[in-house]
Amino acid sequence: MTEKRSSDIDVSSKMKAVIKEVSGLVKDGASKAEAARESYALLNEHSRKQVMYVFINGVGLTQAGAATYYQKIKKAGACQK
């Protein structure tokens, strides 16, 4: 999978590790939704742009899909608190 440009995104070592982990989950048959939820949980201290970067490069979502998943996961987390 080709990584998208990260010109204005600081890609941390944790993000790189999560990209590797969730891309493996998807390859092993996990749904993209499951992989996105796992990514979000692991990157809770990262910015929205950074999490979406992982969604795109690790999970395999489009820009629009990453934005949608981010909002849905964030909203679901807020409802559980």
N, C-alpha and C positions, 0 to 999 in steps of 0.2 A: 504494500500500500504506500502511495506517495504522500509524504507529509505536506500539508498546506504551509504557505508562508507564515512565518511567525515574526514579521518585522516589528510589530509593536506589542508583542506578547512575550513576557519573560517566562521561558519554559524551564521549570525547575526539575531537579533530578527526580522528585516525587512524581511529577507529571509524566516523565518518561517511563518510570516504573509502572504507573497505572495504565498508560497506553499499552505497554507490553502485556500486562496482566489481562486487561479487558479484551484486547484483540484475540488473545488465546481463548478467553471464555466464548466469544462469538464463534471462533473456528471450531470449538468443541460442542457447539449446538445451543448455547444460551441465546435467548432472544436479545435483540438490541435494547429493548426496554430494561431487561434485567442488567445488562452490562452498563447501561447509562445510570441506573440507580446505584450500582456498585461504585461507579466512578464518582458520582456526586457524593456519596457517603465518605469516600476516601479523600476527597479534595474539598472538604467543607470549609477550610480556611483560605481557599483560593478564590480569585475573582471570577465573575461571570464569564469574561472572555477566556480565561484560562480553562475553566471547566468545559466551555463549548469547544475549545481547541482539542481537548481530550475526546469529547464526544465525536468530533469530526475525524480525528486521526486514529483513535483507538477503537471506537465503536463502529465507525463507518457511516455516520449520519451525514446528511447534507447540512448546509448552513441553516436552512429553514427548519429542518428536522431537529437539529441541535437546539435551536432557540425554543421550539415547541416542547421538547423533552425537558429542557432546563426549567421552563415555567411550570410544567405539570408536576415535576418532581419537587420543586421548591414549594409549590402550593400544597401538595400532599404532606410535606414535612411540617408546614405551618399549621395544618389542620390537626396533626397528631399531637401538637404541644399543648 
